[in-house]
Amino acid sequence: CEALKAAGHEDEITRKTGLLLDPYFSGTKVKWLLDNVEGARAKAEAGDLLFGTVDCYLIWRLTGGAVHATDATNAARTLLYNIRDGHWDDEICSLLEIPLTMLPEVRDCDGNFGETTADLFGTPIPIRGVAGDQQAATVGQACFAPGMMKSTYGTGCFALLNTGQTLVSSQNRLLGTIAYQFGGVTTYALEGSIFIAGAAVQWLRDGLGIIRDASETQALAQAADAGQNVVLVPAFTGLGAPYWDAECRGAVFGLTRGTGPAELARAALESVGYQTRDLLEAMQADWHGAGGEAVLRVDGGMSASDWTMQFLSDILGAQVDRPTVLETTALGVAWIAGMKAGVYPKQEEFARGWALERRFQPAMDDAVRDAKYGAWKRAVKGVMGY
């Protein structure tokens, strides 16, 4: 990646793919494999070695090797797919010396991906819905209108903003990507990725041993001394969007003799809200469209924490909506397949069926919000380049 950047290729790759030139994505890793695994390049050029994302591999296995295909949302994560023109990019593949013959066919999310072999489930089952993890969650949250946002909280955090048929070129180091593609029509999104969200709670449990179960953090956070301004920057593997600093490392600021497990637990949960605000501020700076809702829809395991979601609403100064179904990735891709098969409702009816479980409204004083977020920004500055 560094060699490609030095040669001046980053801007054009980003313009075509919406992605940053980073080893987080597949393209440069495929090149490394072809260059460093003995015989790999010869097999790829002969058509005996194929590439695909995880969904592509599953389709290949489920169909007994009959279908080598992926969908547009997964193709968009490879650094090889031109999301503006909707095809594998000849120039990028040539630059990385990746044979086009090893790449899968790209289809709509609601396309025909063949059938499972009869020996797997007793009878062939059609495969009609394929989407990337966060894109499927966007569909599951019924974020179909431009301006609608969702954020998924698991080990990491991923926020997507629907930008409709407009591909927005981010000026704030966010990703331009495909939200979904139905019937040949592409809907785009801005995406921000946070490396560490729920993983910060795992660190409290596995690294520090101050909790036995993630659910304990809510009670600890409620019991913490609010007068202590402890800030955790969980850059255990660097920082994702909008910083994209792979080299910086985490730190805890504001420690005193009175700091204990409760304050560290609170700081870990608060770090999720701070990082989300970083993402949403970057999105708002990039997105100049009209429509949509001034609401963030949340899902994923960590969104079950009332304390965390209330702090999220407080630090954003915005409404946060939690649906009745938190496993929105599974819901989204199931709906795509069912809709295509004619057993689930069409898009408009599915969107009307989205159900709210709880709405969180900001209750934090503006001055407190500004002070806390200012402390976070100073802490991030302190770890950058560490």
Summary of the structure (lengths in Angstrom):
residues: 386
radius of gyration: 21.9
end to end distance: 20.9
largest distance: 66.0
contacts: 1315
relative contact order: 0.12
helix: 42%
strand: 17%
